[in-house]
Amino acid sequence: MLASYIDQAMEIAVYEIIEDDGAYWGEIPGLQGVWASHRTLEGCRRELREALSDWIALRLLLGLMIPVIAGVNLNEITKLVSNDV
């Protein structure tokens, strides 16, 4: 479920070149604070995936809602964990 969410989120990521220095900027619409910058597009994708993973971990830890992407609902994880306790 987690890998699927990350894959789906990366599919909707948008990238642009920053004119001042030629670096790449990437973000995932709808996921506030999930962005990355790197001198290459591949590096930007890698950094964005890591930022997304950290963002998900923090939101799960804090019990914050995570937007559903392509039908993948990570909020169900917290429900499963809560029911096991």
Chimera marker file (.cmm) of the C-alpha trace (Angstrom):
<marker_set name="trace">
<marker id="1" x="0.000" y="0.000" z="0.000" r="1" g="1" b="0" radius="0.5"/>
<marker id="2" x="2.772" y="2.458" z="0.906" r="1" g="1" b="0" radius="0.5"/>
<marker id="3" x="4.822" y="1.733" z="-2.211" r="1" g="1" b="0" radius="0.5"/>
<marker id="4" x="1.720" y="2.113" z="-4.363" r="1" g="1" b="0" radius="0.5"/>
<marker id="5" x="0.933" y="5.483" z="-2.761" r="1" g="1" b="0" radius="0.5"/>
<marker id="6" x="4.468" y="6.736" z="-3.378" r="1" g="1" b="0" radius="0.5"/>
<marker id="7" x="4.407" y="5.515" z="-6.981" r="1" g="1" b="0" radius="0.5"/>
<marker id="8" x="1.036" y="7.169" z="-7.656" r="1" g="1" b="0" radius="0.5"/>
<marker id="9" x="2.142" y="10.429" z="-6.033" r="1" g="1" b="0" radius="0.5"/>
<marker id="10" x="5.317" y="10.502" z="-8.107" r="1" g="1" b="0" radius="0.5"/>
<marker id="11" x="3.195" y="10.055" z="-11.247" r="1" g="1" b="0" radius="0.5"/>
<marker id="12" x="1.456" y="13.390" z="-10.593" r="1" g="1" b="0" radius="0.5"/>
<marker id="13" x="4.644" y="15.263" z="-9.676" r="1" g="1" b="0" radius="0.5"/>
<marker id="14" x="5.419" y="18.371" z="-11.698" r="1" g="1" b="0" radius="0.5"/>
<marker id="15" x="8.872" y="19.649" z="-12.550" r="1" g="1" b="0" radius="0.5"/>
<marker id="16" x="10.282" y="22.875" z="-13.904" r="1" g="1" b="0" radius="0.5"/>
<marker id="17" x="13.677" y="24.359" z="-14.579" r="1" g="1" b="0" radius="0.5"/>
<marker id="18" x="14.690" y="27.313" z="-12.430" r="1" g="1" b="0" radius="0.5"/>
<marker id="19" x="15.949" y="29.893" z="-14.924" r="1" g="1" b="0" radius="0.5"/>
<marker id="20" x="18.475" y="31.550" z="-12.590" r="1" g="1" b="0" radius="0.5"/>
<marker id="21" x="20.706" y="28.517" z="-12.110" r="1" g="1" b="0" radius="0.5"/>
<marker id="22" x="19.323" y="25.790" z="-14.372" r="1" g="1" b="0" radius="0.5"/>
<marker id="23" x="18.405" y="23.541" z="-11.436" r="1" g="1" b="0" radius="0.5"/>
<marker id="24" x="15.224" y="21.485" z="-11.438" r="1" g="1" b="0" radius="0.5"/>
<marker id="25" x="12.337" y="22.076" z="-9.045" r="1" g="1" b="0" radius="0.5"/>
<marker id="26" x="9.743" y="19.404" z="-8.368" r="1" g="1" b="0" radius="0.5"/>
<marker id="27" x="6.602" y="19.214" z="-6.262" r="1" g="1" b="0" radius="0.5"/>
<marker id="28" x="3.545" y="17.051" z="-5.821" r="1" g="1" b="0" radius="0.5"/>
<marker id="29" x="0.289" y="19.009" z="-6.153" r="1" g="1" b="0" radius="0.5"/>
<marker id="30" x="-1.998" y="18.620" z="-3.171" r="1" g="1" b="0" radius="0.5"/>
<marker id="31" x="0.785" y="17.580" z="-0.781" r="1" g="1" b="0" radius="0.5"/>
<marker id="32" x="1.817" y="20.788" z="0.911" r="1" g="1" b="0" radius="0.5"/>
<marker id="33" x="5.503" y="20.928" z="1.722" r="1" g="1" b="0" radius="0.5"/>
<marker id="34" x="6.536" y="18.060" z="-0.548" r="1" g="1" b="0" radius="0.5"/>
<marker id="35" x="9.100" y="19.585" z="-2.910" r="1" g="1" b="0" radius="0.5"/>
<marker id="36" x="12.691" y="19.153" z="-4.007" r="1" g="1" b="0" radius="0.5"/>
<marker id="37" x="15.397" y="20.906" z="-5.980" r="1" g="1" b="0" radius="0.5"/>
<marker id="38" x="18.483" y="19.465" z="-7.658" r="1" g="1" b="0" radius="0.5"/>
<marker id="39" x="20.837" y="20.258" z="-10.503" r="1" g="1" b="0" radius="0.5"/>
<marker id="40" x="19.578" y="17.277" z="-12.553" r="1" g="1" b="0" radius="0.5"/>
<marker id="41" x="16.060" y="16.037" z="-13.247" r="1" g="1" b="0" radius="0.5"/>
<marker id="42" x="16.885" y="12.528" z="-12.030" r="1" g="1" b="0" radius="0.5"/>
<marker id="43" x="18.387" y="13.958" z="-8.838" r="1" g="1" b="0" radius="0.5"/>
<marker id="44" x="15.273" y="16.063" z="-8.335" r="1" g="1" b="0" radius="0.5"/>
<marker id="45" x="13.065" y="12.981" z="-8.714" r="1" g="1" b="0" radius="0.5"/>
<marker id="46" x="15.188" y="11.081" z="-6.199" r="1" g="1" b="0" radius="0.5"/>
<marker id="47" x="15.084" y="13.968" z="-3.693" r="1" g="1" b="0" radius="0.5"/>
<marker id="48" x="11.331" y="14.388" z="-4.207" r="1" g="1" b="0" radius="0.5"/>
<marker id="49" x="10.694" y="10.701" z="-3.505" r="1" g="1" b="0" radius="0.5"/>
<marker id="50" x="12.701" y="10.985" z="-0.288" r="1" g="1" b="0" radius="0.5"/>
<marker id="51" x="10.865" y="14.159" z="0.745" r="1" g="1" b="0" radius="0.5"/>
<marker id="52" x="7.561" y="12.364" z="0.115" r="1" g="1" b="0" radius="0.5"/>
<marker id="53" x="8.617" y="9.378" z="2.234" r="1" g="1" b="0" radius="0.5"/>
<marker id="54" x="9.644" y="11.639" z="5.112" r="1" g="1" b="0" radius="0.5"/>
<marker id="55" x="6.417" y="13.648" z="4.788" r="1" g="1" b="0" radius="0.5"/>
<marker id="56" x="4.306" y="10.474" z="4.950" r="1" g="1" b="0" radius="0.5"/>
<marker id="57" x="6.219" y="9.159" z="7.971" r="1" g="1" b="0" radius="0.5"/>
<marker id="58" x="5.786" y="12.428" z="9.850" r="1" g="1" b="0" radius="0.5"/>
<marker id="59" x="2.070" y="12.662" z="9.101" r="1" g="1" b="0" radius="0.5"/>
<marker id="60" x="1.516" y="9.062" z="10.189" r="1" g="1" b="0" radius="0.5"/>
<marker id="61" x="3.491" y="9.666" z="13.385" r="1" g="1" b="0" radius="0.5"/>
<marker id="62" x="1.485" y="12.790" z="14.195" r="1" g="1" b="0" radius="0.5"/>
<marker id="63" x="-1.829" y="11.198" z="13.255" r="1" g="1" b="0" radius="0.5"/>
<marker id="64" x="-2.492" y="13.779" z="10.528" r="1" g="1" b="0" radius="0.5"/>
<marker id="65" x="-4.659" y="13.070" z="7.506" r="1" g="1" b="0" radius="0.5"/>
<marker id="66" x="-2.942" y="12.113" z="4.277" r="1" g="1" b="0" radius="0.5"/>
<marker id="67" x="-4.691" y="12.989" z="1.011" r="1" g="1" b="0" radius="0.5"/>
<marker id="68" x="-5.954" y="9.988" z="-0.954" r="1" g="1" b="0" radius="0.5"/>
<marker id="69" x="-4.161" y="9.602" z="-4.292" r="1" g="1" b="0" radius="0.5"/>
<marker id="70" x="-5.516" y="7.389" z="-7.085" r="1" g="1" b="0" radius="0.5"/>
<marker id="71" x="-7.725" y="5.564" z="-4.591" r="1" g="1" b="0" radius="0.5"/>
<marker id="72" x="-4.835" y="4.710" z="-2.263" r="1" g="1" b="0" radius="0.5"/>
<marker id="73" x="-5.776" y="5.730" z="1.271" r="1" g="1" b="0" radius="0.5"/>
<marker id="74" x="-2.879" y="5.615" z="3.744" r="1" g="1" b="0" radius="0.5"/>
<marker id="75" x="-5.168" y="6.787" z="6.529" r="1" g="1" b="0" radius="0.5"/>
<marker id="76" x="-6.366" y="3.184" z="6.683" r="1" g="1" b="0" radius="0.5"/>
<marker id="77" x="-2.939" y="2.247" z="8.081" r="1" g="1" b="0" radius="0.5"/>
<marker id="78" x="-3.519" y="4.293" z="11.221" r="1" g="1" b="0" radius="0.5"/>
<marker id="79" x="-6.965" y="2.714" z="11.640" r="1" g="1" b="0" radius="0.5"/>
<marker id="80" x="-5.454" y="-0.773" z="11.425" r="1" g="1" b="0" radius="0.5"/>
<marker id="81" x="-2.747" y="0.091" z="13.955" r="1" g="1" b="0" radius="0.5"/>
<marker id="82" x="-5.260" y="1.705" z="16.319" r="1" g="1" b="0" radius="0.5"/>
<marker id="83" x="-7.460" y="-1.370" z="16.227" r="1" g="1" b="0" radius="0.5"/>
<marker id="84" x="-4.523" y="-3.659" z="17.052" r="1" g="1" b="0" radius="0.5"/>
<marker id="85" x="-3.620" y="-1.754" z="20.223" r="1" g="1" b="0" radius="0.5"/>
<link id1="1" id2="2" r="1" g="1" b="0" radius="0.2"/>
<link id1="2" id2="3" r="1" g="1" b="0" radius="0.2"/>
<link id1="3" id2="4" r="1" g="1" b="0" radius="0.2"/>
<link id1="4" id2="5" r="1" g="1" b="0" radius="0.2"/>
<link id1="5" id2="6" r="1" g="1" b="0" radius="0.2"/>
<link id1="6" id2="7" r="1" g="1" b="0" radius="0.2"/>
<link id1="7" id2="8" r="1" g="1" b="0" radius="0.2"/>
<link id1="8" id2="9" r="1" g="1" b="0" radius="0.2"/>
<link id1="9" id2="10" r="1" g="1" b="0" radius="0.2"/>
<link id1="10" id2="11" r="1" g="1" b="0" radius="0.2"/>
<link id1="11" id2="12" r="1" g="1" b="0" radius="0.2"/>
<link id1="12" id2="13" r="1" g="1" b="0" radius="0.2"/>
<link id1="13" id2="14" r="1" g="1" b="0" radius="0.2"/>
<link id1="14" id2="15" r="1" g="1" b="0" radius="0.2"/>
<link id1="15" id2="16" r="1" g="1" b="0" radius="0.2"/>
<link id1="16" id2="17" r="1" g="1" b="0" radius="0.2"/>
<link id1="17" id2="18" r="1" g="1" b="0" radius="0.2"/>
<link id1="18" id2="19" r="1" g="1" b="0" radius="0.2"/>
<link id1="19" id2="20" r="1" g="1" b="0" radius="0.2"/>
<link id1="20" id2="21" r="1" g="1" b="0" radius="0.2"/>
<link id1="21" id2="22" r="1" g="1" b="0" radius="0.2"/>
<link id1="22" id2="23" r="1" g="1" b="0" radius="0.2"/>
<link id1="23" id2="24" r="1" g="1" b="0" radius="0.2"/>
<link id1="24" id2="25" r="1" g="1" b="0" radius="0.2"/>
<link id1="25" id2="26" r="1" g="1" b="0" radius="0.2"/>
<link id1="26" id2="27" r="1" g="1" b="0" radius="0.2"/>
<link id1="27" id2="28" r="1" g="1" b="0" radius="0.2"/>
<link id1="28" id2="29" r="1" g="1" b="0" radius="0.2"/>
<link id1="29" id2="30" r="1" g="1" b="0" radius="0.2"/>
<link id1="30" id2="31" r="1" g="1" b="0" radius="0.2"/>
<link id1="31" id2="32" r="1" g="1" b="0" radius="0.2"/>
<link id1="32" id2="33" r="1" g="1" b="0" radius="0.2"/>
<link id1="33" id2="34" r="1" g="1" b="0" radius="0.2"/>
<link id1="34" id2="35" r="1" g="1" b="0" radius="0.2"/>
<link id1="35" id2="36" r="1" g="1" b="0" radius="0.2"/>
<link id1="36" id2="37" r="1" g="1" b="0" radius="0.2"/>
<link id1="37" id2="38" r="1" g="1" b="0" radius="0.2"/>
<link id1="38" id2="39" r="1" g="1" b="0" radius="0.2"/>
<link id1="39" id2="40" r="1" g="1" b="0" radius="0.2"/>
<link id1="40" id2="41" r="1" g="1" b="0" radius="0.2"/>
<link id1="41" id2="42" r="1" g="1" b="0" radius="0.2"/>
<link id1="42" id2="43" r="1" g="1" b="0" radius="0.2"/>
<link id1="43" id2="44" r="1" g="1" b="0" radius="0.2"/>
<link id1="44" id2="45" r="1" g="1" b="0" radius="0.2"/>
<link id1="45" id2="46" r="1" g="1" b="0" radius="0.2"/>
<link id1="46" id2="47" r="1" g="1" b="0" radius="0.2"/>
<link id1="47" id2="48" r="1" g="1" b="0" radius="0.2"/>
<link id1="48" id2="49" r="1" g="1" b="0" radius="0.2"/>
<link id1="49" id2="50" r="1" g="1" b="0" radius="0.2"/>
<link id1="50" id2="51" r="1" g="1" b="0" radius="0.2"/>
<link id1="51" id2="52" r="1" g="1" b="0" radius="0.2"/>
<link id1="52" id2="53" r="1" g="1" b="0" radius="0.2"/>
<link id1="53" id2="54" r="1" g="1" b="0" radius="0.2"/>
<link id1="54" id2="55" r="1" g="1" b="0" radius="0.2"/>
<link id1="55" id2="56" r="1" g="1" b="0" radius="0.2"/>
<link id1="56" id2="57" r="1" g="1" b="0" radius="0.2"/>
<link id1="57" id2="58" r="1" g="1" b="0" radius="0.2"/>
<link id1="58" id2="59" r="1" g="1" b="0" radius="0.2"/>
<link id1="59" id2="60" r="1" g="1" b="0" radius="0.2"/>
<link id1="60" id2="61" r="1" g="1" b="0" radius="0.2"/>
<link id1="61" id2="62" r="1" g="1" b="0" radius="0.2"/>
<link id1="62" id2="63" r="1" g="1" b="0" radius="0.2"/>
<link id1="63" id2="64" r="1" g="1" b="0" radius="0.2"/>
<link id1="64" id2="65" r="1" g="1" b="0" radius="0.2"/>
<link id1="65" id2="66" r="1" g="1" b="0" radius="0.2"/>
<link id1="66" id2="67" r="1" g="1" b="0" radius="0.2"/>
<link id1="67" id2="68" r="1" g="1" b="0" radius="0.2"/>
<link id1="68" id2="69" r="1" g="1" b="0" radius="0.2"/>
<link id1="69" id2="70" r="1" g="1" b="0" radius="0.2"/>
<link id1="70" id2="71" r="1" g="1" b="0" radius="0.2"/>
<link id1="71" id2="72" r="1" g="1" b="0" radius="0.2"/>
<link id1="72" id2="73" r="1" g="1" b="0" radius="0.2"/>
<link id1="73" id2="74" r="1" g="1" b="0" radius="0.2"/>
<link id1="74" id2="75" r="1" g="1" b="0" radius="0.2"/>
<link id1="75" id2="76" r="1" g="1" b="0" radius="0.2"/>
<link id1="76" id2="77" r="1" g="1" b="0" radius="0.2"/>
<link id1="77" id2="78" r="1" g="1" b="0" radius="0.2"/>
<link id1="78" id2="79" r="1" g="1" b="0" radius="0.2"/>
<link id1="79" id2="80" r="1" g="1" b="0" radius="0.2"/>
<link id1="80" id2="81" r="1" g="1" b="0" radius="0.2"/>
<link id1="81" id2="82" r="1" g="1" b="0" radius="0.2"/>
<link id1="82" id2="83" r="1" g="1" b="0" radius="0.2"/>
<link id1="83" id2="84" r="1" g="1" b="0" radius="0.2"/>
<link id1="84" id2="85" r="1" g="1" b="0" radius="0.2"/>
</marker_set>
